[in-house]
Amino acid sequence: MQLHPTDARRDWLGDRLPSDLFLVYCFDAPSVPPERVLADLAARAARIGDLRTRAVDVPGLLDYPYWTNREIGDDQFRTHPGGDWAAVTALLGTLVEGRVDIRVSPWRLHLIPDVTGAPGGDGAALLAVLQISHAFADGVRASALARALFGKDAPPHTEAPRAPAPPAMLVRAAAKLPGQIVGVVADGVRASRAEQELAGPGVPSPAPGCPLVAVNTAPGPRRTVRTLVCDAAGLRRAGTVTVAALAAIGPALAAFLDVDALGAEVPVAVPTRGSERNAYRSVGVALRPDLRDSGERAAAIAAELELRRRRAAHPAMAVRSRTEDHVPAPLLRFGIDRTDLSVVPPTVTGNTVVSSVNRGAADLVLGGGAVRFTTGYPSLSPVMALTHGVHGIGDAVAVSVTTSPDVLDDAALDRYVDLLRRSLAGL
């Protein structure tokens, strides 16, 4: 199976635009030593074909890479020293700065034992951090892999992909080139028609761009994170968990930045196509900090988010997004290598990213310890130095903040997190 062009794009941009996913699961202290936990995880991973996988390049980079098989190895697991929650939070910020090489493994699991003072429970905790390349999985797919690793029942045995031999790769690349050229032309025609359809009556309009604010700047290579754990029932009083988080982030961020209007970039799920491993589109939603009543603000956000979802799910959007499907790999890579990431746009889709994923029931265990909460830290980008994650499991919802100490130092970040904590409590 080959990487879909949109997934390959993420990999080829990875050195300049790190985008690995970090799925953090906090468990009660295990009843077995960390060595036994690692052995059990390795045994479970060996049953999951998607985890016995790596990428392999086509000779001469003449086509898109293939996914192929590999054995589970010690290089996919790392153990870090524990400590109090503040020290572990600093460690998580350091981990988020890293990137996996999909040609070795598209994932790595970090284990942090003996964590004290973690939210969501009393006593020591064990953190498992599943780091996954965004070229390999989106948030929903990555969460499913984590559930297979940490579920009570052993996962079913599935087969890993197998790439063809290098000579066969070259034959396939040459054979499909004429069709790709025809496909590029056809995709362009279809995309033009789709644009006309999207501009027609009955189709919700796209969100207007947001003027840049102080956090819409280059973040640099360093990262800092924070995590707030909330009760899901309290958030749902304002609507869905996603809407509630947006309704809380708006006034908190507006007060912190001293601005009157803000928007958020929100990834929304769409149907997959072919071998694509990332099935979402980012939409813009106004955060409406001007509406002081939290219920009114949440209702306005929910209504707009529904409009943006309708547009994202429109068949014409799927047609428009297929413009890269038939581009020959060398041509797409040529364009990516010459993409100037330092260009600052006049507006952004949102002033912050808010990525929300429901990770299901709180029935996961690790080493005999029950899961307390799960969180994640959405990546930063050249004009996005502050992102938020909203991750639920069972009755616990974690709202995370990711930034750079080059943009917000610890004191400034803690001021913002305190504003966000109070805003969440006031919903």
C-alpha positions as CSV (number, residue, x, y, z in Angstrom):
1,M,0.0,0.0,0.0
2,Q,1.4,3.4,-1.0
3,L,1.2,6.6,1.0
4,H,-1.6,8.8,-0.3
5,P,-0.3,12.1,-1.7
6,T,-1.8,14.1,1.1
7,D,-0.1,11.8,3.7
8,A,3.2,11.9,1.8
9,R,3.0,15.7,1.8
10,R,2.9,15.7,5.6
11,D,6.0,13.5,5.8
12,W,7.9,15.5,3.3
13,L,7.1,18.7,5.2
14,G,7.9,17.1,8.5
15,D,11.5,18.3,8.9
16,R,10.4,21.9,8.5
17,L,6.9,21.6,10.0
18,P,6.8,18.9,12.7
19,S,3.3,17.5,13.1
20,D,3.5,14.3,15.1
21,L,0.5,13.4,17.2
22,F,1.1,12.8,21.0
23,L,-1.6,10.8,22.6
24,V,-1.2,10.9,26.4
25,Y,-3.0,8.4,28.6
26,C,-2.8,8.8,32.4
27,F,-3.4,5.5,34.3
28,D,-3.5,4.7,38.0
29,A,-0.2,3.2,39.2
30,P,0.3,-0.3,37.7
31,S,0.2,-3.4,39.8
32,V,3.3,-4.8,37.9
33,P,6.8,-3.3,37.3
34,P,7.4,-1.1,34.3
35,E,9.5,-3.9,32.6
36,R,6.4,-6.1,32.6
37,V,4.2,-3.3,31.3
38,L,6.6,-2.8,28.4
39,A,6.7,-6.5,27.6
40,D,2.9,-6.7,27.6
41,L,2.7,-3.7,25.3
42,A,5.2,-5.1,22.9
43,A,3.3,-8.4,22.8
44,R,0.0,-6.5,22.0
45,A,1.7,-4.4,19.4
46,A,3.0,-7.5,17.7
47,R,-0.7,-8.5,17.0
48,I,-1.6,-5.2,15.3
49,G,-0.6,-5.1,11.7
50,D,-0.8,-1.3,11.5
51,L,1.9,-1.2,14.2
52,R,4.2,-3.7,12.5
53,T,4.7,-1.1,9.8
54,R,7.3,1.3,8.4
55,A,7.6,3.3,5.2
56,V,10.0,2.4,2.3
57,D,11.1,4.8,-0.5
58,V,10.9,4.0,-4.1
59,P,14.3,4.0,-5.8
60,G,15.2,7.4,-7.0
61,L,12.1,8.8,-5.2
62,L,10.2,8.3,-8.5
63,D,6.9,7.4,-6.8
64,Y,5.2,7.7,-3.5
65,P,6.6,5.6,-0.6
66,Y,5.1,2.3,0.3
67,W,4.0,1.0,3.7
68,T,5.7,-2.3,4.4
69,N,6.2,-4.7,7.3
70,R,8.7,-4.6,10.2
71,E,9.0,-6.5,13.5
72,I,8.2,-4.9,16.8
73,G,11.5,-3.8,18.5
74,D,13.0,-2.1,21.5
75,D,13.6,1.0,19.4
76,Q,9.8,1.7,19.5
77,F,9.6,2.0,23.3
78,R,11.3,4.5,25.6
79,T,11.0,4.8,29.4
80,H,11.5,8.2,31.1
81,P,12.0,9.1,34.7
82,G,8.9,10.1,36.6
83,G,8.5,12.9,39.1
84,D,5.9,15.4,40.2
85,W,3.3,16.7,37.7
86,A,5.2,19.9,37.1
87,A,8.3,18.0,36.1
88,V,6.4,15.6,33.9
89,T,4.6,18.5,32.2
90,A,8.0,19.9,31.4
91,L,9.1,16.5,30.0
92,L,5.9,16.3,27.9
93,G,6.8,19.7,26.4
94,T,10.3,18.3,25.4
95,L,8.7,15.2,23.9
96,V,6.4,17.3,21.7
97,E,9.5,18.8,20.1
98,G,10.5,15.5,18.6
99,R,9.6,13.6,15.4
100,V,9.6,9.9,14.4
101,D,11.1,8.7,11.1
102,I,8.4,6.7,9.3
103,R,11.1,4.8,7.5
104,V,12.2,3.3,10.8
105,S,8.8,3.3,12.5
106,P,5.7,5.7,12.2
107,W,5.2,5.5,16.0
108,R,6.9,5.3,19.3
109,L,5.6,4.7,22.8
110,H,7.0,6.7,25.8
111,L,6.4,5.3,29.3
112,I,6.6,7.6,32.3
113,P,6.2,5.7,35.6
114,D,5.9,7.0,39.2
115,V,4.1,10.3,38.5
116,T,2.9,12.1,41.5
117,G,0.2,14.8,41.7
118,A,-1.3,14.0,38.3
119,P,-4.9,15.2,37.8
120,G,-7.9,12.9,37.9
121,G,-7.1,10.8,40.9
122,D,-5.2,10.2,44.1
123,G,-1.9,8.4,44.4
124,A,0.9,7.7,41.9
125,A,0.2,7.4,38.2
126,L,1.7,5.9,35.0
127,L,1.7,7.9,31.8
128,A,1.8,6.3,28.4
129,V,2.5,8.7,25.5
130,L,1.8,7.3,22.0
131,Q,3.7,9.4,19.5
132,I,2.5,8.9,15.9
133,S,3.5,10.5,12.6
134,H,0.6,12.5,11.1
135,A,1.5,10.9,7.8
136,F,0.4,7.6,9.3
137,A,-2.8,8.6,11.2
138,D,-5.2,11.4,12.1
139,G,-6.6,11.8,15.5
140,V,-9.4,9.3,15.1
141,R,-7.2,6.6,13.6
142,A,-4.5,7.2,16.2
143,S,-7.0,6.9,19.0
144,A,-8.2,3.6,17.7
145,L,-4.6,2.3,17.7
146,A,-4.2,3.4,21.3
147,R,-7.4,1.7,22.2
148,A,-6.1,-1.6,20.7
149,L,-2.9,-1.2,22.8
150,F,-4.6,-0.3,26.1
151,G,-7.9,-2.2,25.9
152,K,-8.9,-4.9,28.4
153,D,-9.1,-7.6,25.7
154,A,-6.2,-8.6,23.5
155,P,-6.5,-7.1,20.0
156,P,-7.2,-9.4,17.1
157,H,-4.2,-10.5,15.0
158,T,-4.0,-8.5,11.8
159,E,-1.6,-8.6,8.9
160,A,1.0,-5.9,8.2
161,P,1.3,-4.4,4.7
162,R,4.0,-5.7,2.4
163,A,5.7,-3.5,-0.3
164,P,6.7,-4.8,-3.7
165,A,10.3,-5.4,-4.5
166,P,12.2,-2.3,-5.8
167,P,12.1,-3.4,-9.4
168,A,8.4,-3.8,-9.2
169,M,8.0,-0.4,-7.6
170,L,9.8,1.2,-10.6
171,V,7.6,-0.8,-13.1
172,R,4.5,0.4,-11.4
173,A,5.7,4.0,-11.3
174,A,6.4,4.0,-15.0
175,A,3.1,2.2,-15.8
176,K,0.9,4.7,-14.0
177,L,2.6,7.9,-15.2
178,P,0.4,8.3,-18.3
179,G,-2.7,7.9,-16.3
180,Q,-1.5,10.4,-13.7
181,I,-0.9,13.0,-16.4
182,V,-4.5,12.5,-17.7
183,G,-5.8,12.5,-14.1
184,V,-4.1,15.8,-13.2
185,V,-5.9,17.5,-16.2
186,A,-9.2,15.9,-15.3
187,D,-8.9,16.7,-11.6
188,G,-8.3,20.4,-12.5
189,V,-11.5,20.5,-14.6
190,R,-13.5,18.8,-11.9
191,A,-12.0,21.2,-9.3
192,S,-13.0,24.2,-11.3
193,R,-16.6,22.9,-11.5
194,A,-16.6,22.2,-7.8
195,E,-15.6,25.8,-7.1
196,Q,-18.5,27.0,-9.0
197,E,-20.8,24.6,-7.2
198,L,-19.5,25.7,-3.8
199,A,-20.2,29.3,-4.7
200,G,-23.8,28.5,-5.6
201,P,-27.0,28.9,-3.6
202,G,-27.7,26.6,-0.7
203,V,-24.0,26.0,0.1
204,P,-22.7,27.5,3.4
205,S,-20.0,30.1,2.8
206,P,-16.5,29.7,4.1
207,A,-15.5,31.5,7.3
208,P,-13.9,34.9,6.7
209,G,-10.2,35.0,7.5
210,C,-9.2,36.3,11.0
211,P,-6.7,39.2,11.4
212,L,-3.5,38.1,12.9
213,V,-3.0,38.5,16.7
214,A,0.1,38.2,18.9
215,V,0.0,34.4,18.9
216,N,-0.1,34.2,15.1
217,T,3.7,34.2,14.8
218,A,6.5,31.7,14.2
219,P,6.9,29.6,17.4
220,G,10.5,28.4,17.0
221,P,11.5,24.8,17.8
222,R,10.8,24.7,21.6
223,R,7.5,23.7,23.2
224,T,5.6,24.2,26.4
225,V,2.4,22.4,27.4
226,R,-0.3,22.6,30.1
227,T,-3.3,20.4,30.8
228,L,-6.6,21.0,32.6
229,V,-8.9,18.1,33.5
230,C,-12.6,18.8,33.7
231,D,-15.8,16.8,34.3
232,A,-17.6,16.1,31.0
233,A,-21.0,16.6,32.5
234,G,-20.2,20.2,33.5
235,L,-19.0,21.0,30.0
236,R,-22.1,19.5,28.3
237,R,-24.3,22.0,30.1
238,A,-23.1,24.4,27.3
239,G,-23.7,21.9,24.5
240,T,-21.3,19.4,23.1
241,V,-17.8,19.1,24.7
242,T,-16.3,20.7,21.6
243,V,-18.7,23.7,21.6
244,A,-18.2,24.1,25.4
245,A,-14.5,24.2,25.0
246,L,-14.7,26.8,22.2
247,A,-17.1,28.9,24.3
248,A,-14.6,28.9,27.1
249,I,-11.5,29.5,25.0
250,G,-13.0,32.6,23.3
251,P,-13.3,34.9,26.3
252,A,-10.2,33.6,28.0
253,L,-8.0,34.2,25.0
254,A,-9.6,37.5,24.2
255,A,-9.0,38.7,27.8
256,F,-5.4,37.5,27.7
257,L,-4.6,39.1,24.3
258,D,-6.8,42.2,25.0
259,V,-8.7,41.8,21.7
260,D,-12.4,42.0,20.8
261,A,-12.7,39.3,18.1
262,L,-11.1,35.9,17.6
263,G,-11.7,32.8,15.5
264,A,-10.6,29.2,15.9
265,E,-9.4,26.6,13.3
266,V,-11.3,23.4,14.1
267,P,-10.6,20.1,12.3
268,V,-13.8,18.2,11.4
269,A,-14.0,14.6,10.3
270,V,-14.9,13.8,6.6
271,P,-15.2,10.4,4.8
272,T,-11.9,8.8,3.9
273,R,-10.9,8.3,0.2
274,G,-8.7,5.5,-1.0
275,S,-5.6,4.9,1.1
276,E,-5.7,8.4,2.8
277,R,-5.0,8.1,6.5
278,N,-6.0,11.6,7.3
279,A,-9.8,12.2,6.9
280,Y,-10.5,15.7,8.1
281,R,-10.8,19.3,7.0
282,S,-10.0,22.4,9.0
283,V,-12.8,25.0,9.2
284,G,-12.9,28.5,10.7
285,V,-15.3,29.3,13.6
286,A,-15.8,32.7,15.3
287,L,-15.3,32.4,19.0
288,R,-17.7,35.4,19.8
289,P,-16.0,36.7,23.0
290,D,-18.3,39.8,22.4
291,L,-21.2,37.7,23.7
292,R,-20.9,37.9,27.5
293,D,-23.6,35.3,28.2
294,S,-22.0,31.8,27.9
295,G,-25.2,30.1,26.8
296,E,-25.7,32.6,24.0
297,R,-22.1,32.4,23.0
298,A,-22.2,28.6,22.9
299,A,-25.4,28.6,20.8
300,A,-23.8,31.0,18.3
301,I,-20.6,28.9,18.1
302,A,-22.7,25.7,17.7
303,A,-24.7,27.2,14.8
304,E,-21.7,28.4,12.9
305,L,-19.8,25.1,13.5
306,E,-22.7,23.2,12.0
307,L,-22.6,25.4,8.9
308,R,-18.9,24.9,8.5
309,R,-19.4,21.1,8.9
310,R,-22.0,21.1,6.2
311,R,-19.7,22.9,3.8
312,A,-16.8,20.5,4.7
313,A,-19.0,17.5,4.0
314,H,-20.4,18.8,0.7
315,P,-19.5,16.5,-2.2
316,A,-18.0,19.4,-4.1
317,M,-15.4,19.8,-1.3
318,A,-14.3,16.2,-1.8
319,V,-13.9,16.9,-5.5
320,R,-11.9,20.0,-4.8
321,S,-9.6,18.3,-2.4
322,R,-8.6,15.6,-4.9
323,T,-6.4,17.9,-6.9
324,E,-3.3,16.2,-5.6
325,D,-4.5,12.6,-6.1
326,H,-2.9,12.1,-9.5
327,V,0.2,14.4,-9.2
328,P,3.3,12.4,-9.9
329,A,5.4,12.1,-6.7
330,P,8.5,13.9,-8.0
331,L,6.4,16.9,-9.1
332,L,4.6,17.1,-5.7
333,R,7.9,16.8,-3.8
334,F,9.5,19.5,-6.0
335,G,6.8,21.9,-5.1
336,I,6.9,21.0,-1.4
337,D,10.6,21.5,-1.2
338,R,10.2,25.0,-2.6
339,T,7.3,26.0,-0.4
340,D,8.3,29.1,1.5
341,L,7.0,28.6,5.0
342,S,8.2,32.0,6.1
343,V,5.5,33.9,4.2
344,V,3.1,35.5,6.6
345,P,-0.5,35.6,5.2
346,P,-2.7,38.6,5.7
347,T,-5.3,36.5,7.6
348,V,-5.6,33.0,9.1
349,T,-8.4,30.5,9.3
350,G,-8.3,30.8,13.0
351,N,-6.2,32.6,15.6
352,T,-5.8,29.3,17.5
353,V,-6.4,25.6,16.6
354,V,-8.9,23.7,18.7
355,S,-8.6,19.9,18.0
356,S,-11.3,17.8,19.7
357,V,-11.4,14.0,19.8
358,N,-13.7,11.7,21.8
359,R,-11.5,8.7,22.8
360,G,-14.4,6.6,24.0
361,A,-15.3,4.8,27.2
362,A,-13.0,4.8,30.2
363,D,-12.4,1.1,30.0
364,L,-8.6,1.1,29.2
365,V,-6.1,-0.4,31.5
366,L,-2.3,-0.6,31.6
367,G,-0.4,-2.8,34.0
368,G,-3.6,-3.2,36.0
369,G,-4.1,0.5,36.4
370,A,-7.4,2.1,35.2
371,V,-7.3,5.1,32.9
372,R,-7.9,8.5,34.5
373,F,-7.8,10.8,31.5
374,T,-6.3,11.3,28.1
375,T,-4.9,14.4,26.4
376,G,-2.9,15.5,23.4
377,Y,-1.0,18.5,22.2
378,P,-1.8,19.7,18.7
379,S,1.3,20.9,16.7
380,L,2.3,24.5,16.1
381,S,2.9,26.0,12.7
382,P,4.7,29.1,11.2
383,V,1.8,31.4,12.1
384,M,0.2,29.4,14.9
385,A,2.0,29.6,18.2
386,L,-0.9,28.6,20.5
387,T,-3.1,25.5,20.0
388,H,-5.6,23.7,22.2
389,G,-6.6,20.0,22.5
390,V,-9.9,18.8,23.8
391,H,-9.8,15.0,24.5
392,G,-12.5,13.0,26.3
393,I,-12.5,9.5,27.8
394,G,-15.4,8.4,29.9
395,D,-16.5,11.3,32.2
396,A,-13.1,13.1,32.0
397,V,-12.3,15.8,29.5
398,A,-8.8,17.3,29.2
399,V,-8.3,20.7,27.7
400,S,-4.7,21.2,26.8
401,V,-2.6,24.2,25.7
402,T,0.5,24.0,23.6
403,T,2.7,27.0,22.9
404,S,6.4,28.0,22.6
405,P,8.5,29.6,25.4
406,D,9.8,31.9,22.7
407,V,6.3,33.3,22.4
408,L,4.8,32.9,25.9
409,D,7.1,32.4,28.8
410,D,5.9,30.3,31.8
411,A,4.4,33.3,33.6
412,A,2.4,34.4,30.6
413,L,1.3,30.9,29.9
414,D,0.2,30.3,33.5
415,R,-1.8,33.6,33.4
416,Y,-3.6,32.4,30.3
417,V,-4.2,28.9,31.7
418,D,-5.7,30.5,34.8
419,L,-8.1,32.6,32.7
420,L,-9.0,29.4,30.7
421,R,-9.6,27.5,34.0
422,R,-12.0,30.1,35.3
423,S,-13.7,30.4,31.9
424,L,-14.3,26.6,31.8
425,A,-15.7,26.7,35.4
426,G,-18.1,29.5,34.4
427,L,-19.9,27.7,31.6
